[in-house]
Amino acid sequence: MFDKKKSDRLLEILSKYNKLDAKVKKSAVIADLDLYTQTKREIKKIEKISLLIDKWKKCQKHLEEWIHINQEEVNLKTLATKEINNLKKWIINLENNIEKTEEQETLEKIKHNTIIEIRKAVGGREAGIFAEELSNMYFNLCKRKKWKYEVWEKNFNEGEGLNLIIFYIKNKDAYPLLQHEGGVHRVQRIPKTETNGRTHTSTVTVAILEEINEKDMPLNDKDLRIDTFRSSGAGGQHVNTTDSGVRVTHLPSGLSVACQEGRSQHDNKDKAKKLLRSRLSQIQEKTNNQKIISKRNQQIGEGDRSEKIRTYNFLQNRVTDHRINFSEKNINEIMNGKLDKILNQLMVLNDTKK
């Protein structure tokens, strides 16, 4: 049995959890994305142990009740003795679980950084232009949140916009906020090159990957093929005179990734391995001794217009997220990284589903 000092500390944790749980349901908190995110983060830290403490507290109360019955009700002594013994066993088991959970939370798994992939899908040149604008939208969000980020891979055609961009956000708070951004993003507008005033509909795919460390997923060198190539991205003369671009292929799965934006072959190799681990991790999430279906592919689908999760309608000055049936005006502010309202609504919806 826990001593009084230990018991009091556990009850303080439970009290804090109940207060936070009540707080996060208030409309004023839900309306404030930063406060809502911070409160949910605080709840998550103590949620597991709080649920155990709640069960332990209830068992303690039942034990006191049966001890009282055992002392006052002669006819129920046999039943009371049995219940008291059972409750003592349950309390000991719960206390052991609480101790183990506290140890695990002391060695809490480090939260991961975020990798974002943006690819043009349907719509040709207009899709490539919007892919670039969408990446800038996330860059603006990073600047507003003061998150550090760096571009790992960029495939750009002059006049055609982006084919692909992969960038890395070095902040532990980014993934919880951005994890629901994966999917098909649709844009509707009249392109600058359109001479007949027709509205075009194009799509861009976004995949949100959680960085997986070497410790969490070690890669066997025997399973990898490393190829180098002449980098053509940003970086000045250095990238144009050395084979600094690196492509890493995971032979068992056939999955291949490339990075060329770093200034050295070693830097690009390290980034490519990080990206590879993140993709493999999401694939493993969907394997159960059956055919591999990656979460990443589920996010981006085929990039078809009908698969959209969000529409950016420039003519109507409106952005609509179709998963939550939520629309917001002032598209220019959203493209400048002011995504708080949409991200907040997505977090609330997904939290209620859990």
N, C-alpha and C positions, 0 to 999 in steps of 0.2 A: 504493500500500500504506500502511496505517496505521502510524504510528510506535509504539514500545513503550509510551509513555505512553497513547496512545489505545487501543491493544489491551488494556492492563491494565484500563483503565476499563470497556471493553465486557465483558470477562470478569467483572468485579465485578458488573455488572448481571445477567449470565446466572446467576452464582452466587446472587445474591439471589432471582432469579425461581425457581430450582430449590428453594431453601429454603422460599420461600412456598408453592410448589405442593405440597411435601411436608407443610407445616404445615396447610394448609387441608383435607387429607384425614384428619387425625387426629380421632378420635371426640370428644375433649375440646373441640376447636375447633368442631366441628359442633354440639355441644350448647350452645355459648355464642353466642347470636345476635349480640351486639355485636362479639365477637372475630372471628366468622366473617365478618360484614359488612365489618369493617375490613380483614381479610386479603384478601378478594376484591377490595376496592377497591384495595389496594396491588398486587395481581397485575395488575389491569386496566390500571393506569398504565404498566406496563413489559412487558406481554405481547407486543404487536406487535413491538417492537424486539428483545425477547429471542429470539423465534423466528427473526428474521433473523440475530442474533448466533450462535445455535446452528448455523445452516446455514453461516455464515462460518467458525466454528471447525472444523467438520467438513471443509470445503474446504481449510482451512489444513493440517489433519492429512494429508489425502490428498495434498496438494502435497508435503509433506515426505517422504512415503513414495515418491512417484514420482521425486523428486529423488535419493533414496537408490538406487532401482532403476536410474536412469540412470547413476549413478556406478559401480555394482557389477556390473550385468548387461549385458554387451556385446551380447548377442543381442536385448535388449529396448530398445535405445536409440531406435529409430524410434518404437515404441509409446509409450515413456516421454516422448519429446520432444512428441509429439502431446497426451498427457494433461496434461503440464505446461503447455502453451500454453492448452489449454481451461480448466484449473483457474484459471490466472491471470486469464483473461477473466471467469470466474464470480465470482472473488473481487473483481475491480474492480466488477462489476455489483452485487454484494451490498453492497460498501462505499458505493457511490453511493446505494443504497436505504436503507442505514442512516443516511447523512447526511441524506437527504430526510425520513426518518421522525423523526429527532431534531428537525429544523426544524419539522415539523408538530406534534410533541408539545410543543414550546416554545410554539407558538401553539394549544395544546390548546383545543378547543371547550368553552365554558363549560357546565357541567352545569346542567340546568334545574330550576326549581321545579315544584311539582305542583298540579294543579287536580282536585278531586274533585266529582263530581255524584252525588247520591243522590236517587232518585225512588221513590215508592210505586208498586207494580205491582198484583198481584192480592191482594184481601182487604179492600178498602174501608177502613173506619176503623182496623182493626187494623194494616193495612199502613202507614197514615200514622203511627200511633203508633210502630211499630217503625222506620220511617225516621228519626224523631226520635231514638230510642234508638241507632240505628246511627251517626248523625252524632255523637252524644255519645261513643260508643265511640272514634271516630277523634280527637275533640277531646281525650279523656283520654290517648290514645296520644301526641298532640302535646305535651301538658303533661309527660308522663313523659320524653319525648325532648328536651324543651326546644326544640321547633320552634315558631316563630311562625306563626300562622294568622289568617285573617280571612274572614268570610262575605261573599260577593259577591252572592248572590241567595238569597232565601228566600220560599217560597210556603207559607203556613201557614193552616190553617183551624181555628178554635177548636173543640176537642172532636173534631176529625178528624185531628189530627197534621199532618205535613208532606206536601205534594204534591211539593215539590222543594226541595233545598238545594244550592247550589254554594259551595264554599269553597276558599281558596287557601292552600297551605302554603309558606312562604318559608324553605326549607332544601334545600340541594342533595343531602342524604343521604336525603330522604324518598322520592323516586321509585323508586330501586333497591329499596327495601324494600317499597313499596306497589304496585308495578306489576302484581302478580298478584292484586290485590283486586277487579279488575273482573269483574262477572258478577252472577248472580241469587243473592241471599242469602235463604234461607227461614227463617221462624220458625214453631215449633209450640208452642202453649200454650193455656191456657184464658183468654180475655180477661176482664177485670174486669167487663164488662157481660154476660157469658154467665151466664144464669140456670139452664140445664140441665146445666152441667158438661161441655159438649162441648169437645173440643180443636179449635182452629181452625188452619188452615195458611194463611199469607200470605207474600207475597214483596215484596222491595225490590230495585231494581237499582242497581248501583254502577258508575260509569265513572271510570277513572283516566286523566287527560290530562297529558301533559308540556307545560309552558309553552313556547311558541315565541316567540322574540323578533322584533321588527320587522326586525332585520338578517337573520334566517334566513328570514323569510317576509313581505316587504313587501306591504301591501295598497294597491291602487289606489283612490283616492277615488271614481273614476268607477264602480267596481264595488260601491260601498256606498250603502245608503239608511239615513239616520240619523233615527229617530223618537224623540220625547221623550214622557213621560207622567208623570202625578202619582204620585209614589212613595207607597206605603202601608206600607213596612217600618219597621224600627227607625231611630231617628235623631232623635226628638223633633219639635218643631213645624216644624223646617226642611223635612223631607221632605213635610209635609202642606200646605205653602204654596207650593211651587215645583214646576215640571215637571223634577225632577232625575233621574227614571228615564229610562234610555236603552235603546233597542232598535236593534241594528245588523243589517241584512240584507245578506248577500252575494248580489248579484243573479245572477251566473252560476250559482251552485249552488242558490240559494233558501234557503240555510242562514241561520237567524236566531237571535240570542242577545239576552238582555236582562239588565241589571243595575240595581238600584235601592237597594242597601244603603249605597252611599257617600253622603257628605254634600254632594256637588256633582255637577252634570251632567258636568263635565270628568272627575272621578274615575270616575264610572260609565261614561263613554264609553271611557276608557282600559282599564278592566277588561273591558268587553264586547269590545273589539278583541283583547285578549289571549286571551280565551276562544274567540273566533272563529278566531284563528290556530291555536290548539291543535286545535280540531275539524277545520279544513281540512287541517292537517298529517296527521292520522290518516287522513283520507279519501284524501289523495294517496298514502299508503303502500300503499293497496290498488288504485291505478289503474295500469293497464298498457295504455293506449289501449283499455280496455274499460269496461263499465258500472261506475260508482263504487259501491264497497261499503266503508263506513267501518268502521274497527277498533272505533270506539265502539259501533256497532250490533251488531257481533259480540260485544262484551263483554256488553251488556245484553239482547240478544235481544228477546223479547216479554214478558219477565217471567213466563213461565209456570212453574208449580211444578216441572215435569219438567226445566227447564233449570238447576236450582240448582247452584251450585258449593259452597255451604256451608249447613248446617242448624244453627239455634240451637234446641235442644229444651229448653225450660225445665222440662218435667215430669221429664225424665231428668237434668237438670242437666248437659247435655252439648252441646258444639259439635263438629260433624264437618265436615271439609273433604273433599268427595267426590273431588276430583282426586287426592289423595294418600292417601286412605283412612286419614285420621288423625283421631282423636277426643281431646278433652280435657275433663276434668271441671271443675267450678267455673265455671259460666257467668257468675256475678256478677263474678268477677275479670276475665274476658275482656271483658265489657261495660264494665269500668272501664279498659280500654285495655291490659291485659296480654296482648298478642297474640304475644309473642316466640316461643313454641314453634311456633305455626302458621306464622308468617311465615318462621321459620327453615327449617322442613320444605319450604315452597314454594320458597324460594331454592335449597336443596340439590337438589330435584327438577329444577327448571328449569336449573340449572347443569350437571347431568349429561346433559341432553338436548342441550346445545350442542355 
